[in-house]
Amino acid sequence: MKQVVIRDGVGKVVEVPRPQIQAGRILVKNYYSCISPGTEMDSISNTAKPLWKRAVENPAEVQKVLAAVSNQGIQKTREVVKSKLDSGNEVGYSSAGIVVEVAEAITAFKVGDHVACAGTGFAKHADIVSIPKNLAVKIPDTQDLVYASTVAIGSIALQGVRRASPQIGENFVVIGLGLLGQITAQLLKNNGCKVLGTDLDPERGIIAEIHGLDYFINNSEEDVVKKVLNICDGIGADGVIITAASSSNQIVSDAFKMTRKKGRVVLVGAVGLDLKREDFYQDEIDFLISTSYGPGRYDEKYELGGIDYPLGYVRWTENRNMQVYLELLNSKKLNLDKIINDIYEIDNAGKAYKKLESVTRKPLAFLLKYSLEFQKNDSLYLNTLPKHNIKSTSNKVALSLVGAGGFAKGVHLPNIKKLNKVFSLHSIIDNSGNNAASTARQYHADSFSTKIDDALSSSKVDAILIATRHNTHGSLVLKALKAGKHVFVEKPLTLNRSDLRKLEKLFSSKQSEGQILLTGFNRRFSKYFEYIKSQVDKRINPLLINYRMNAGYQPLDTWYHSDIGGGRNLGEACHIYDLFTYLTGAKAVDTKVAKIAPATKYFSGSDNFIATTTFDDGSIATLTYTALGNNNFPKETMELYFDGQVIHLNDYRMMKQYGKNTKVIKSRTPEKGHYEELKLFANAILKTGSWPIPLWEQIQAMEIAFEVEDQLRNG
C-alpha cells in the first residue's frame, strides 16, 4: 500500500505492507485524509534541520544519546539514530474511509461501515490504517467523506470551545484563523456568541466572515487589543480562544489584555508561554489548556485499551466529541466549502507538501484522496527488496526478525550485522509497514512484512527472532516452533504459566526434535559470567548470592506495568532468576518474597521487593529489586560468596575476585552478552545442535518468576 512519510524535510510516498488486524482495532481503507498545514509543516521543518541544529533545540534528546553512547557504545547508538532518521516521520491524524476488517469482540463496527478516524500514529496518510475502536466513529452512508476526514481537527476545535464554556450573547475572540480557528469561530457562532477573529492574512478573515464571523481584525495593520476593547464596549471579551501557532509570547499577553475581568483565555494552539503576572493577576482571568480532542486523549487505557469513560461522569470524551462534530457537519451547521483548498491523489502527495512550503499565503487545508479499490491478497502484505549480493546461505542461518522496536534496532540488528558470516537476514516483520520497510533497507534484509505467517510459511527461513511486546512472546514461540523454525525469543519467555507446560509437552513428544529454543537471558553469556561460572564450577560448598538491581522508576501507568508488559518481575527480574539457575546448576526448592508497603501510590511493592530462592544443592540466592533508588548509582551489582572466595560484579563494567584466586575484569561499556548469545544461537543451529540454555533452565527461570509474581500479588 501507499503511505506518506516526511524524510529530510520532504513529503514522500512509499510502498509498505498493510497493517494486520490487532485486538481492539479495526482496519480502515482510507478514502480521504486531511493535511493540516500547521502541524505537518512543523514535521517538515524539523526533519529538514541538520542534526546539530536539532541537538541545540532539543538538549534533552542529546542527553539520551550521550547516555546511550555510555551504555551501548558509539556504533550501536549510531545505528539507532540512523534508523530513526531513515524511517522518517509518519504523518497524518485525521481521515475517513470504510471498514475492511474488524477484530474479534468488537461489536460497534462491521465491515462496510463508513467511519471517520483520529489519532497521531493511527489515522495516517496511508491506504489502510489500523484504528483503536475509541478513535473511530461511524458516519451515515449519506455523509460526505471529504469533510468527515477533518474529524480530528474539528474535535480539537470543539474541545477548545467546551473548555471556554461560552454563553449565549457573550463576546469571544479567536486568535489565528487557520483551519482550527475557522472551525472554532463557527462553533462559537453556533453557541450564540458574537465572534471576533484576528489573523495576519486578510483572505482568512474574508473566508471566516463568509461563514459568519462578526468582526475581522487584521493584526498586521491594527492594534488588536484596542480594537477588541472598542467593539466590546470597553469591557473586553468574555473569552479568548488561541488557535494560532507561533513562538511569540506577545499572543498570550494580548489575549489577557483584551479579556474582561474574570474572563477566560483558552489555549488550543501552540504559542510562547512566558507569562507576565500583571497581564492577568488583577483581573483574575482564568487561563485554561485544552488537550487535543478531549478526555481520553493520551490515556492508553482509553485509546489503546478501549475502556470508555462512563457518560454520566465524563459527558464529552474524545470519541463523543468526534460524533458531535460529524453531526454538526451533517446538519450543515458547519460549513467547510471555502476551507478545503485542494484535493490531491495520494500519488501526488509530494506536490501538496511542496506547495505548503512554496506559497507565501498558507492554505487552510489540503486533502489526500485514495484509490477506492481494496484487494485483499498477499501482495498487500509482502514486499521483496532488491537482492544485496548475499552469498549462498547454506552455511548461514536465514533469520526473520519479528518486532523491529528500539531494542531490536539498537542491540540485535547491529549484532546480526556483525555476525554476517553466520546469519543472513531474510525478513523484518513489524506492525508498522513503514518501520518494517525502513529497517529492512537499513540492514539489507531480503524482504519486509507486517504478517508473521509470511516468515513462518517460508522454506527459506531457518529461525525466528521474536522481539515483540511481552504479552505476545508465548503464543509466537509456540507458533514458530510448530512451523518448524528455530526460535530466539527476547525475555520473558512467556507471561502465561500454561505456555511452559505446552513447551514441555512439545519437546517431550519430539514434535520439535532438532529445533533450538533460546530465551534472551543474555547476562549469562557475558565475559564476566563466563569467568564466574568457571570459578564456581570448582566449588565444594553451596553458593551464597546477593544480587541488587537498582532498576529505576517506571511510572505505574506505562506499558511495562500493564498486561502487555506483565510487570517488572516477569519482564526483567527473570534475567536474574536465570543467572541463579545458571550459577548453581541446581533445581529450585523454595522461594520467599518480601515487598515494601509504599506510603504513597507513586511507588509499588511489585517493583520493590526481595526474593530469596533456595536450591537443592544448598545454595541460597537473593535478589533485591527496587525502583526507589537513583540512577547515579550502578544499576546492577552482585556479591557471590563460596569456599573463601568473594566475587563482586559492578554493572557489567568491572568484576573483582577476592581470595585465593584474584582477578579483575573491566570494560568501557557494560558487556551483557547480547552479541555472544546470538553467536551461540547460530552455532547451535549450524554445528553443535546443543542448546545454549537447556530447556529446564529456561523454564525454571520463568517458574521462579511466576512464583515471585504470585507472592507479590497475593502475599
Secondary structure, 3 states (H helix, E strand, C coil): CEEEEEECCEEEEEECCCCCCCCCEEEEEEEEEEECHHHHHHHHHHHHCCHHHHHHHCHHHHHHHHHHHHHHCHHHHHHHHHHHHHHCEECCCEEEEEEEEECCCCCCCCCCCEEEEECCCCCCCECEEEEEHHHEEECCCCCCHHHHCCHHHHHHHHHHHHHHCCCCCCEEEEECCCHHHHHHHHHHHHCCCEEEEEECCHHHHHHHHHCCCCEEEECCCCCHHHHHHHHCCCCCEEEEEECCECCCCHHHHHHHHCEEEEEEEEECCECCCCCCHHHHCCCCCEEEECCCCCCCCCCHHHHCCCCCCCCCCCCCCHHHHHHHHHHHHHCCCCCCCCCCCEEEEHHHHHHHHHHHHHCCCCCCCEEEECCCCCCCCHHHCEEECCCCCCCCHHHCEEEEEECCCHHHHHHHHHHHHHCCCCEEEEEEECCCHHHHHHHHHHCCCCEEECCCHHHHCCCCCCEEEECCCHHHHHHHHHHHHHCCCEEEECCCCCCCHHHHHHHHHHHHCCCCCCCCEEECCHHHHCHHHHHHHHHHCCCCCCCEEEEEEECCCCCCCCHHHCCCCCCHHHHHHHHHHHHHHHHHCCCEEEEEEEECCCCCCCCCHHHCEEEEEEECCCCEEEEEEECCCCCCCCCEEEEEEECCEEEEEECCCEEEEECCCCEEEECCCCCCCHHHHHHHHHHHHHHHCCCCCCHHHHHHHHHHHHHHHHHHHHC
